Amino acid sequence: MVTFTRLRVALLSIMFLSAESALAVSTMGEAINEAGRQRMLSQKVAKAYFLGAIKPGSESAKRQLSESIKRFESNLSKLGAFPPARDLRPRLQRIDTQWQQYTSLLNQPISPLLATEVLKLSNEILKDAHQYVLELQAIAGTSTAELINISGRQRMLTQRMTKNFLANFWDGQDLGSQSAFYLDLAEFENALQYLLESDENTEEIRKKLLRVRGQLDYASMAFEGGIKVKQDRIIFAVTGTTDSMLYKMDEITRLYSELSDTGN
């Protein structure tokens, strides 16, 4: 086991170095954006896992799971090859080790015991991925870097909310996810208001943030059962709306990243 772990670390280091010229992100704004995306992907794969459990054979769930795993691993290479963050590579190696355990579970049939472990690992990887973003933000040392971080975290929250909603919905089991869901919802609302009040917002960013607020109002009705549709349609309403919120927050995070890279 020790030999395998050392081999994995060595291979990861080689992967980082070989990716340096072709895959490395080139600016700090882009690095914070992509590092923040890792937080979201750690939750999106779990969301897809529970969606597949609720809707066996769902091609959408399978596609989201496969594409998200590939994107996470590709981003890991890009971030590892980012020169200003060379000293942070040990954390990426830790994340990679956790990721291997995580993805091995995601490829197994769901069960209450396994579902609990998936939720646990999704939160552990998220914790380290978030810490990596904070470390990049500290290197950048700008107010715009903070906005990229917060906006990028909103992407993650759309997927973690849905993950916890689906985990609670699946087979009527809570798995500790219902209380976590409401905490996420409150954090998303507070962070959205914080972003709306930023003096660094362009008019384009402000308009997009207002659209997200409208989508959040709609999603909240679905979360609370305020939309009068059949039970199986609730899943569609929740996942469709939060994915749309994810798309909008991804655009906003990119815009903040561009502000950072132009020095505005």
N, C-alpha and C positions, 0 to 999 in steps of 0.2 A: 504493500500500500504506500509506504514511504517512497519507494522507487518510482511508482507511478506518479505520485504527487510532484516529485522533483522533475520527472520527465515532462509533465504537463506545464510546469512553470518555465522550463527551458524552451519548450516549443512555443509557449505564449510570447516569450521574449524575442524569439526569432521572428514570430509573426509580426510583432510590433515593428521590428527593424526593417523587415522586408516590405512592410506597408508604407514606410516613411515617405517615399517619394510619390507613390501613386494614390494613396488613400488618405493621407493625413489631412486633417482640417487645417486651414491656413491662417485663421484669425481667432482671437480670443472670443469674440462674439459668437462665431460659428461653433467653437468648442463648447461653450456653455449651453448653446442651443442643443447640440447633439448629445451632450452629457445629460441634459434635462430630458431628452427624448428617451434615454435608457430607463428613467424612472417610469415613464408612461408605458413603455413596452413590457416592463416587468409585471405591470398590472393587466395589460391588454391580453397577454397570453393566458393568464388565469381567468380573465373574463371569457375568453374564447373556450377555455376548458369547461367552464360551468354552462356556457351556452350550448356546447355540444352534448353535455349531460342532459340538459332539459329538452333539447331537440336533437335526438340521435340521428346521425346521418346528415346533419346540416352542413352543406357545402360552404356556406359563409363562415361558420365556426372553424372548419378545417383550414380554410384559406387564411383566415386571420391568424390562426395559431402558427401555421407554417411560415407565412410572410413575416410575422413579428419576430419569430425566432431567428430567421435569417438576418433581419435588419439589426437586431440586438448584437449579433455576433460580428456583423460587418462594422457597426459603430464602435465596438470594442477595439477592433483593429485600428480604426481611424484615430480614436482617442489615445491609444497607446503610442501612436507615432507622432503626437503633437509635441514639438520640441519644448515649449515653455512649461510643459507639465510632466517632464521626464521623472521628476522626483515623486510623482503621484502614482507611478506604475504599480507599486506593491498593492495599492488598493484595487486597481483594475484586476490584478492577478487573484486577489481574494474574491472579487465579484465573479470572475470566470470560474473559479472552483465551485462557488455556490450555484452558478448557472448550470453547470454540468449535472449537479444533483437535482436541480429544479426541472430541467427538461426531461430527465429520465422518468420523473413522476408524471409529467404532463402527457407522456406517451402511453400511460397505463390506463385501463378502465377505471372509472370513478367509483369510489366507495366512501362511506363516511370517514373512515380512518385516513384514507389517502387524501380526501378533500381537505381535512384538517391540516395535513402536512403541506399541501399545496398552498393553502392560505398562509401558513407559517413561513414557508420559504419565500413566497412572494413579498412578504413584509420585510424579511431579513435582507433580501437583495435590494429592495427599495431603500432601506436605511443606508446601506453602503453607497448606493448610486447617488442618493441625495447628498451624502457627506462629500462625495467627489465633486458635485456641483458647487457646494459651498467653498471647497478648497480652490476651485477654479475662480470663483467669484472673488475670493480674497486676493488671489494673484492679480486679477484685473484691477480691483480697487476703485471701481467707478459706480455711480448711481445707476447707470444704464445696465450694468452687469446684474445689479439686483433686480431690475425690471425683467430682464431675460429669465432669470432664475424663477421669479414669482409667476410670470406668465407661463413658463414651461412647466411649472408645478401644476398649474391649472389643467394642462393637458393630462397629466397623470391623474388628477382628481376625477376627471370625467370617467376614466377607465376604472379607477378604484371604487368609485361610487357604484358603477355598474357591476363590477365584480362582486361586491358585497351584497348588492340587491339580488343578483342571480344566485349567489350562494345561499341566501336566505330563502329564495323562491324555490330552489331545487329540493324536491322531496319534502318540503315543509321544514327543513332543518335550518336552525339559526347559525350554528357553528361560530357564535360570537360575532357575526357579521352585521347584525341589525344596528347595534349601538355604534359600531364603527362607521356604518353608512351615514348616520345622522351627523356624526362629527365631521365627516368629509363634506357633507352638504353645507354645514355651517362655515367651514373653512373656505370652501369655494366662493360662497356669497361674500364673505369678508374680504377675501383677496381680490375679487372682482371689483368691489367698491374702491379698494386701495388703488388698483390700476386705473380706474376711471378718474380718480382725483390727481393723477400724476401730472405735473407741469411739463413733462417731457413728451407727452402724447402729441402725435400729429393728428390732424383732422381725420385721416384715414383710420388710424388706430382707434380713435374715440368712437367712430361710427361702428367699427367691427365689435368693439367691446359692448356697445349698446345692443347690438344684434344678439350677442351671447347672453346678455341679461334677459332678453325676450325669450330665448330658447330655454334658459334656466327656469323661468316662470312656467313654461309649458311642461318641462320635465318634472318639476316639482308636483304638478297635478297628477302626472302618471305615477310618481313615486307614492303619492298619498291615496291613489285610487280614485282621484277626482275625475278622471276621464272615463266615461261610461262606455267601455268596450268589453268584449269577451276576454276572459283571463289570458288566453293564448296571445291575444293582441296587445296585452300590456307589455309583454316582452319586446315586441316589435316597436312599440311606442317609446319605451325606455331606451333600448339600444340604438334605435334610429336617431333619437334626439341627442343623446350623449355623444354619439359618433359625430354628429353635425357640430356639436359644441367643441369637440376635439379638433375637427378640421379648422374651425374658426380660430381657436386658440393657437393652433400651429401657425396659421398665417400671422397672427399678432406677434407671436414669439419671433418669427422670422423678421418682422418689421423692426422689433426692438433690437434684434441682433444687427441689422443693417445700420440702425442709428448708432450703435456702439462702434461699429467698424469704420464709420465715417467721422467719428469724433464728435457727433452732435449731442 
